[in-house]
Amino acid sequence: MSQSQPAEFARWVVERLSQAGHQALWAGGCVRDMLLGKSPKDYDVATSATPEKVREIFGTRRTIPVGVAFGVITVVGDKTAGNVEVATFRCDGGYSDGRHPDHVTFSNAEQDAQRRDFTINGLFYDPVRAQVIDYVGGQSDLQGGLVRAIGNPVDRFHEDHLRMLRAIRFATVLDFQIEAVTIAAIQDLAPRIVTVSGERVAAEMHRVLNSCHRGRGLELLDQSGLLRHLLPDFDLSRPLARHTFGKTCQRLHQLPVTSHGLEITLSILALDQLLVSQRVGSLIPWEQVLVNFSRQMEQVVRAWKLSNESKSVFRAVTTHLAAVVQASRLPWSRLQPTLIAPNIAAVLAVAEGIAGSGFMAMEDVTLCRHHLTRPIIELNPPPLLTGDELRAGGMPQGPLLGQWLAELRRLQLDAVVTSKAAAWDWVHARAKTTSGKE
C-alpha cells in the first residue's frame, strides 16, 4: 500500500498494529475533522500496544520516543506522509502542575476516551472497518454543534487550565456553542488561566483571532471571564467601554480574514477602547492614543511571549496609522513612506476596522489602497541621486549629505524636481548657498 499521503500512512500504521494483534484506532482531532467533512491536518493513533511493542513493530530507526513517559511514540513517515503519533491507551493520574499527568496507567479504549478533554475530541475511528467508536457522546455533540467537557468539567479544567481556552477556540473555529455546565465551570475557574505559559496562551489565541468567527471568539472570551485575565488592561467595566466592545465584535464579524489576524484584531480592540476614552469632543489626540496603544501591545507581547513578527506589526501600526488617518490631507512625500513600509497591509486592515467606528474616514483607507495598485515604479521610484553619486561629485560627507538626500527625495516625490539634471542643479545651488553662509 502507498504511504505517500497522511491518511494512507495513518491507515497503514493501524493495519500494522492490528496485524501484530493489537487494537489500534485513529483518535481525537482527526476523527472530529473527518466527521465534519474536513481534511485532517494530521493523524493520531491510539492503541493497546505498549510503547515498547510499538517500537518493536515499526523499528527503532522509524520511531521516536518523543513522549514515552506518557506512552507516546512517533512513527516517522516520508516527507509527503508526515509522522503519526501513536499513544498507548491510558488513564491519567493527578495533574499537580495544571498541565501534565503526574503518572499514567495503561488501560483500554473506553478509559482512554474518558480522560480526554471534550466529547468532540474523544472519538475513535477504525479505518480498516470504517467504524466510528464513541464512548462519550461525541457524535451527537458534533451534530448538535456543542463543545462539552467529558465527565465533570471542573475536573477536566483542573487537570489542564489551558483547556478553558481550548473550549473557546473550538467553539470559535467550529462556530459551536459551549454547553451550559462547561461554560459555567470556565467562569468559575477563569482566574487560573494566568498560570498557563504565555506561549501556550498565544498559540490558542492565534487560532481564535485568525478565525473568520473572531468577533464571536472575543464575545466568548468575555462571556467566559477569561478576557479580563488574559488582557487585564482592557477594562470593559464601564458602560461606554462595554458598548464599544460589542460594536467592535460586530465589525470583526464583517472584516475579511487576513494574515496577522491576532495582531490586527488586538489592535482594533485596543484602539477602539483608547479612542473612545481619549477623544475630546470631535478631537482625537492621535499621538497620545498611539503612545498608549504601543504600551498596551508591549505588555501583551511580553505576557504571551509573541514573536518578533508580531512586534513588527504592532510597531507598524504605532508608526504609520496616523499617516493613514490623514492620507487625503498629506503631501505625497509624507504618505509614500507609509505605503511602502513593511506590514502596510496589516496597518490598513486596522485602519479599516477603526474607520467602522467613525474614528477616521473610510475614504482615507480607500485612497491608500488605490495608491497601492499603482506600478511599483510610480509608487516607489528610484532616487534621482544617490549618496555615492553626491560623494563622487565632490559633495562633502557628514550629516549635511544625509539632509540633502532626504530633502531631494521629498522634492522628487512631490514632483518639484523631476530629472537627474534638475537634481544636480538643486544640489549645486544648495552647495553654493551653504558655502556662502560659511
RAWOMO-V598093 format. One record per run of one state. SS is the DSSP state (helix for helix, strand for strand, loop for the rest). FROM is the first residue (numbers start at 1). LEN is the number of residues. If there is no record, write none. Layout:
ss = [SS | SS]
from = [FROM | FROM]
len = [LEN | LEN]
This chain:
ss = [loop | helix | loop | strand | loop | helix | loop | strand | loop | helix | loop | helix | strand | helix | loop | strand | loop | strand | loop | strand | loop | strand | loop | helix | loop | strand | helix | loop | strand | loop | strand | loop | helix | loop | strand | loop | strand | loop | helix | loop | helix | loop | strand | loop | helix | loop | helix | loop | helix | loop | helix | loop | helix | loop | helix | loop | strand | loop | strand | loop | helix | loop | helix | loop | helix | loop | helix | loop | helix | loop | helix | loop | helix | loop | helix | loop | helix | loop | helix | loop]
from = [1 | 6 | 20 | 24 | 28 | 29 | 36 | 44 | 48 | 51 | 59 | 60 | 63 | 68 | 71 | 72 | 76 | 84 | 89 | 90 | 93 | 104 | 107 | 109 | 115 | 118 | 119 | 122 | 123 | 127 | 131 | 135 | 138 | 145 | 146 | 148 | 149 | 150 | 153 | 160 | 162 | 175 | 177 | 179 | 180 | 196 | 198 | 210 | 214 | 225 | 227 | 231 | 239 | 255 | 261 | 279 | 280 | 281 | 283 | 284 | 286 | 305 | 308 | 326 | 327 | 330 | 332 | 340 | 344 | 356 | 362 | 372 | 376 | 380 | 387 | 393 | 399 | 414 | 420 | 438]
len = [5 | 14 | 4 | 4 | 1 | 7 | 8 | 4 | 3 | 8 | 1 | 3 | 5 | 3 | 1 | 4 | 8 | 5 | 1 | 3 | 11 | 3 | 2 | 6 | 3 | 1 | 3 | 1 | 4 | 4 | 4 | 3 | 7 | 1 | 2 | 1 | 1 | 3 | 7 | 2 | 13 | 2 | 2 | 1 | 16 | 2 | 12 | 4 | 11 | 2 | 4 | 8 | 16 | 6 | 18 | 1 | 1 | 2 | 1 | 2 | 19 | 3 | 18 | 1 | 3 | 2 | 8 | 4 | 12 | 6 | 10 | 4 | 4 | 7 | 6 | 6 | 15 | 6 | 18 | 1]
